[in-house]
Amino acid sequence: MSAAAIEPLGEFPAPLLLPEDDLALDPRHPTQSLRSWIQAEYRNKVTPERKTLYLAVPPGYETDVDFAKKWAQPRPKSKLSGIEQPKAQDILEYLQAFYHGLPVKLFPQEELRFTSEFGDIDMPETDEKRQTIGLHFKESYMSKGIRTRPKPKGDYSHQLNLSDLLIATMWALPEDAYALVMLVEHDLYEDEEDEFVCGRAYGGSRVAVITTARYNPVLDGKQSVEREHAWPASHCTAYLDTMLEDGEQATRKRKRSAADNEVDGAKGDTAIQAAVSAHHALPSLEKSTSAALLSGLWLGRVCRTASHELGHCFGIGHCVYYACSMQGSASITEDARQPPYLCPVDLAKILHATGADVTERYQALLQYCEKHKDVHLFAAYGAWIRSRLRKLEIGV
């Protein structure tokens, strides 16, 4: 199966390659063709015995570690109110559509709980100012120690260690699982040098962990995260010209103009042009205080990251061919500019793994997008999918 047999290559824009983007920093990142992915020995094959994807909701808390709930609250406290954490059911339904063809189930919250007890005998020593909490697995009666560190001047008061959480997720992996992705609400770090990390997959071990913390819209101003020119508007010609002209200073705010509807490199009736038009048809996100709009913004970000990290569990590396959901990201700002769709190469990999039909997969995603049509990302993605479906019907 060739990628070109699934999608026409001219419909997909190239990576943006803006200053400090992942591919701009690492232009020689290796490619991963469909053929090399199929032949890769490191890739876990989907089998009748192991074909289920699991989404683990953020762990609950035993009463002796209730204090850790406050660690998941950003500071200083935002004036914005009513913004809701992404609901697990909404994320689950997105993954069910994205990985159409495979069962996707919730891993029960009661199975995972933070506790003060843990049974590791090989936990690295930490200094006395740090605290280690346990992550308990109800079914196995085991608890894994999770290192934490305080961040007196950070956006969150404490962070959890991502490596420990990934090991814990491996302990919790069900026997029938193809892969398991766990959500956490806390800010994360991996190495001492990290300011923060948003997640990671141990693809060969079938597990991934992502945090919702850094995608919280209340942090957008501090993190210089674009709302108005998140995908698909990240492909607008005027925005790209500004970014390339001004480099790091290009995040200055400006009013919309007619040029914002012009897509870089797009000619005629393209899917990305349809997505941009749908994005701009909704109220501006730039200075929005609408709890509903910002809650939707948060949901879209987490859905995209969850699908990306699960992609690594299928053995898919970072994409260098096109703007793609499987692109690498060097920053939280770049993350917002990347699309939710798969490029032709990575779409072919997922269809090969799941056995899904391309049209049926797009229809499942479109149904999800229509359910969440008031969310900018999903309104745009829905328009993009409709354009692709029309052209698939006529063989374009």
C-alpha positions in Angstrom: 0.0 0.0 0.0 1.4 3.4 -0.9 0.6 6.6 0.8 -0.3 8.2 -2.5 -2.9 5.5 -3.0 -4.8 6.9 0.0 -4.4 10.6 -0.3 -3.3 13.0 -3.0 0.0 14.5 -1.8 -0.7 18.1 -3.1 -3.5 18.5 -0.4 -1.1 18.5 2.5 1.2 21.5 3.4 4.8 21.1 4.4 5.9 21.6 8.0 6.0 25.3 8.9 9.7 25.4 9.9 9.4 28.6 11.9 12.3 29.8 14.0 12.9 27.4 17.0 10.5 24.8 15.6 11.6 21.2 16.1 12.6 20.6 12.4 14.3 23.9 12.2 16.5 22.9 15.1 17.0 19.3 13.8 16.7 19.5 10.0 18.4 16.1 9.6 15.9 14.2 11.7 15.6 10.7 10.1 12.6 9.9 7.9 10.4 6.9 8.5 8.8 5.6 5.3 5.7 3.3 5.2 7.9 0.5 4.0 10.5 0.9 6.7 7.8 1.1 9.4 6.1 -2.1 8.1 9.5 -3.9 8.1 10.6 -2.6 11.5 11.2 -5.4 14.1 10.8 -3.0 17.0 7.1 -2.4 16.1 4.5 -4.2 18.1 2.0 -5.9 15.8 -1.8 -5.7 16.6 -3.0 -9.2 17.4 -6.4 -10.7 18.3 -5.1 -11.1 21.9 -3.6 -7.6 22.2 -5.6 -5.1 20.2 -7.3 -2.9 22.8 -6.3 0.7 23.5 -6.8 2.0 27.0 -7.2 5.5 28.3 -6.5 5.9 32.0 -8.1 8.9 33.7 -6.2 10.9 36.2 -5.6 8.9 39.4 -7.7 9.5 42.4 -6.3 10.3 45.9 -6.2 8.5 49.2 -7.1 10.8 52.1 -3.5 10.8 53.3 -2.3 12.5 50.1 -5.2 15.0 49.6 -2.6 17.7 49.8 -1.3 16.7 46.3 -4.6 17.9 44.8 -3.4 21.5 45.2 -0.3 20.7 43.2 -2.5 20.4 40.1 -3.7 24.0 40.4 -1.8 26.7 38.4 -0.6 29.8 40.2 -1.2 32.6 40.7 -4.9 31.9 40.6 -6.5 33.0 37.4 -9.3 35.6 37.2 -10.9 33.3 34.6 -13.5 31.0 36.1 -15.5 28.1 35.0 -12.9 26.5 32.7 -13.4 22.8 32.9 -10.7 20.1 32.7 -11.2 17.9 29.6 -13.6 15.1 30.3 -12.3 11.6 30.0 -15.3 10.5 28.0 -14.7 13.2 25.4 -11.1 12.2 25.0 -12.0 8.6 24.8 -14.5 9.2 22.0 -11.9 11.2 20.1 -9.4 8.3 20.4 -12.1 5.8 19.3 -12.6 7.8 16.1 -8.9 8.5 15.5 -8.0 4.8 16.0 -11.2 3.6 14.3 -11.0 -0.1 13.8 -9.7 -1.0 17.2 -11.5 -1.1 20.6 -10.7 1.9 22.8 -11.7 1.6 26.5 -11.5 3.5 29.7 -9.1 2.2 32.4 -11.2 2.6 35.6 -10.1 5.5 37.9 -10.6 3.3 41.0 -7.8 1.1 39.7 -5.2 3.9 40.1 -4.9 6.1 43.2 -2.2 8.2 44.7 -1.2 7.1 48.2 1.5 7.7 50.8 2.7 4.1 50.6 4.9 2.6 47.9 6.8 -0.7 47.7 9.9 0.1 45.5 13.1 -1.1 46.9 15.2 0.5 44.1 13.8 4.1 44.2 16.5 6.6 43.7 17.3 8.6 46.8 15.9 12.2 46.9 16.8 15.0 49.2 14.8 15.7 52.3 13.0 18.7 50.8 11.4 16.4 48.3 8.6 14.0 48.7 7.8 10.7 47.1 4.2 9.6 46.8 2.9 6.2 45.7 0.7 5.3 42.8 -1.4 2.3 43.9 -2.8 -0.4 41.6 -5.9 -1.9 43.1 -5.9 -5.1 41.1 -2.3 -6.0 41.7 -2.0 -4.6 45.2 1.2 -2.9 44.1 2.3 0.7 44.6 5.0 2.5 42.6 6.9 5.4 44.1 6.6 8.7 42.2 9.2 11.3 42.9 8.1 14.9 43.1 9.9 18.2 43.3 8.8 21.6 44.6 8.9 24.6 42.2 8.7 27.7 44.4 8.7 30.0 41.5 7.0 27.7 39.0 3.6 27.9 37.4 2.7 24.9 39.6 3.9 24.4 43.2 5.1 20.8 42.6 5.9 18.5 39.7 5.7 14.7 39.3 8.5 12.7 37.7 7.4 11.5 34.3 9.8 8.5 34.2 8.3 7.1 37.4 4.8 7.5 36.0 5.7 5.7 32.8 7.1 2.8 34.8 4.0 2.8 36.9 1.9 2.7 33.7 3.8 -0.4 32.6 2.9 -2.1 35.8 -0.8 -1.4 35.2 -0.9 -2.5 31.5 -3.8 -5.0 31.0 -3.0 -8.3 29.4 -5.2 -7.6 26.4 -3.8 -4.0 25.9 -2.2 -3.0 22.7 -1.3 0.2 24.5 -2.3 2.3 27.5 -2.1 6.1 27.7 -2.5 7.7 31.2 -3.7 11.2 31.8 -2.4 13.2 34.8 -3.4 16.7 36.0 0.0 17.6 37.5 2.9 19.4 35.9 5.7 17.0 35.0 9.5 16.9 34.8 11.7 14.1 33.4 15.3 15.3 34.0 16.6 17.8 36.5 17.3 20.2 33.7 13.7 20.2 32.5 11.5 23.3 33.2 8.5 21.0 32.4 7.5 18.3 30.0 4.0 17.5 28.6 4.3 13.8 28.1 6.1 10.9 26.5 5.6 7.4 25.2 7.6 4.3 25.7 6.3 2.9 22.4 8.0 -0.5 22.6 6.6 -0.9 26.1 3.1 0.1 24.9 2.6 3.0 27.4 2.3 6.7 27.3 1.7 9.5 29.9 0.5 13.0 29.2 -0.4 15.9 31.4 -3.3 18.3 31.0 -1.5 20.9 33.1 0.4 22.9 30.4 -2.5 22.9 28.0 -4.6 24.9 30.5 -5.6 28.1 28.7 -5.1 30.2 31.8 -1.3 29.8 31.1 -1.4 30.9 27.5 -0.3 34.4 28.1 2.7 33.4 30.3 3.7 30.7 27.8 3.2 32.9 24.7 0.8 30.3 23.2 -1.1 31.6 20.2 -4.9 31.1 20.3 -5.8 33.1 17.2 -3.2 31.5 15.1 -3.3 28.0 16.4 -3.9 25.3 13.7 -5.3 25.8 11.1 -4.7 29.6 11.2 -1.0 28.9 11.8 -0.8 28.4 8.0 -2.2 31.9 7.2 0.2 33.8 4.9 0.2 37.0 6.9 0.9 35.2 10.2 3.8 33.2 8.7 5.3 36.4 7.1 5.2 38.1 10.5 6.8 35.1 12.3 9.6 34.8 9.7 10.2 38.6 9.7 10.2 39.1 13.5 11.4 35.7 14.8 10.8 35.4 18.5 9.1 38.8 18.6 6.4 37.8 16.2 3.9 36.8 18.9 2.8 40.4 19.1 -1.0 40.8 19.0 -2.6 42.2 15.9 -6.1 42.5 14.5 -7.4 40.1 11.9 -7.1 41.2 8.3 -8.2 39.8 5.0 -4.8 38.2 4.5 -5.5 36.0 7.5 -7.8 34.0 5.3 -5.1 33.3 2.7 -3.3 30.1 3.3 0.4 29.8 2.5 1.0 27.6 -0.6 -2.7 26.7 -0.9 -4.4 27.2 -4.2 -8.1 26.8 -5.0 -10.4 24.6 -3.0 -8.1 22.9 -0.5 -8.9 21.2 2.8 -6.6 23.5 4.7 -8.4 26.5 3.2 -11.7 25.1 4.3 -10.3 24.6 7.8 -9.1 28.2 8.0 -12.5 29.5 6.9 -14.3 27.4 9.6 -11.8 28.6 12.2 -12.4 32.2 11.4 -16.2 31.8 11.3 -16.2 31.2 15.1 -15.7 34.0 17.7 -12.1 35.1 18.2 -10.2 33.2 20.9 -7.5 35.9 21.4 -9.0 37.6 24.4 -11.9 35.4 25.1 -13.1 34.9 28.6 -15.8 32.4 27.6 -15.5 29.4 29.9 -17.1 27.2 27.2 -14.7 28.3 24.4 -11.7 28.0 26.6 -12.8 24.6 27.9 -13.1 23.4 24.3 -9.7 24.8 23.5 -8.2 22.8 26.4 -10.0 19.6 25.2 -8.7 19.9 21.7 -5.1 20.3 22.8 -5.3 17.2 25.0 -7.0 15.1 22.3 -4.3 15.9 19.8 -1.5 15.1 22.2 -3.1 11.8 23.4 -3.5 10.7 19.8 0.1 11.7 19.1 1.6 9.8 22.0 -0.4 6.7 21.2 0.9 6.9 17.7 4.4 6.3 19.1 3.0 3.1 20.7 2.3 2.0 17.1 6.0 2.4 16.3 5.5 5.7 14.4 8.3 8.2 14.7 8.1 11.9 14.4 7.0 13.0 10.9 9.3 15.1 8.8 7.4 14.9 5.5 4.3 17.2 6.1 2.5 19.2 8.7 1.1 16.3 10.6 -0.2 15.2 14.0 2.9 13.0 14.4 5.4 16.0 14.0 7.9 16.5 16.7 7.4 19.7 18.8 10.2 21.8 20.4 7.8 23.9 22.5 4.3 24.4 23.8 4.0 27.2 21.3 4.8 25.0 18.4 2.5 22.4 19.7 -0.5 24.7 19.2 0.4 25.3 15.5 0.4 21.6 14.5 -2.6 19.9 12.9 -4.8 17.1 14.3 -4.8 15.1 11.0 -2.3 12.5 9.8 -0.3 13.1 6.7 -0.6 10.5 3.9 2.5 8.6 5.1 1.4 8.2 8.7 -2.3 7.7 7.8 -1.2 4.7 5.7 0.6 3.3 8.8 -2.4 3.7 11.0 -4.7 2.1 8.5 -2.3 -0.8 8.1 -2.2 -1.3 11.9 -5.9 -0.9 12.6 -7.4 -2.4 9.4 -9.7 0.5 9.1 -11.1 1.9 5.9 -10.0 5.5 5.2 -13.5 6.8 4.4 -15.0 5.1 7.5 -12.3 6.5 9.7 -12.8 10.1 8.4 -16.6 9.7 8.9 -16.1 8.6 12.5 -13.8 11.6 13.1 -16.3 13.9 11.3 -19.1 12.7 13.6 -17.0 13.6 16.6 -16.2 17.0 15.2 -19.8 17.8 14.5 -20.6 16.9 18.1 -18.0 19.4 19.2 -18.6 22.0 16.4 -18.4 24.9 18.8 -14.8 24.1 19.5 -12.4 25.9 17.1 -10.1 22.9 16.5 -13.0 20.5 15.8 -14.9 23.0 13.6 -11.8 23.4 11.5 -11.0 19.7 11.5 -14.5 18.9 10.5 -14.3 21.3 7.6 -11.0 19.7 6.6 -12.5 16.2 6.7 -15.5 17.2 4.6 -13.2 18.6 2.0 -11.1 15.4 2.0 -14.2 13.2 1.8 -15.6 15.1 -1.2 -12.4 14.6 -3.0 -12.0 11.0 -2.1 -15.5 10.4 -3.6 -14.3 11.9 -7.0 -10.9 10.4 -6.8 -9.0 13.7 -6.4 
